[in-house]
Amino acid sequence: MSQSDEIWRKLTAAARQAPPRGDDTAPFGFAGRVAARAFGGRRSGGAMIERLALRALSVAGLAAILALVTHLSVPASNASDDESLFTLEDPAAIVLGVTGDE
């Protein structure tokens, strides 16, 4: 017999001689405590990322509303200026205010 078989035999013999444990039911209120701990208390790092994402979403929403209000409050420019954006060859120069004469 190998040494591990001998150790296994001694352990099983000792386990057979151990007294019975009795009732293995959970104590009164155990399920309630487990549920309270699961749904209450502090949360881990996932909640922090969720709060940060919600704040970023609210800031982006406020920026969008501000841009919309600003766009609607500025009076419409002359129609010829709007058409010049599409008729000239370089719209980027118009936006930047650069003329081709320089």
Buried (B, 14 or more C-beta within 10 A) or exposed (E): EEEEEEEEEEEEEEEEEEEEEEEEEEEEEEEEEEEEEEEEEEEEEEEEEEEEEEEEEEEEEEEEEEEEEEEEEEEEEEEEEEEEEEEEEEEEEBEEEEEEEE
